[in-house]
Amino acid sequence: MDTRAILDHQFTVAAYAVTWAIQLGYLAWLGLKWRAQKRTAERNAKQTR
């Protein structure tokens, strides 16, 4: 393999890794927001009793 092909492959792998990291980070952020919203809803339900 020539140097150019190796670099192209490395950049492609890096781009996929960054994309997956961003997507997994966003999914984790959504999970944290959902958990906080659930906790707030439970607190509000207990206060109205």
QUIRA-V593734 format. One record per helix or strand of 2 or more residues. SS is the DSSP state (H for helix, E for strand). FROM is the first residue (numbers start at 1). TO is the last residue. If there is no record, write none. Layout:
ss: [SS & SS]
from: [FROM & FROM]
to: [TO & TO]
This chain:
ss: [H]
from: [3]
to: [47]
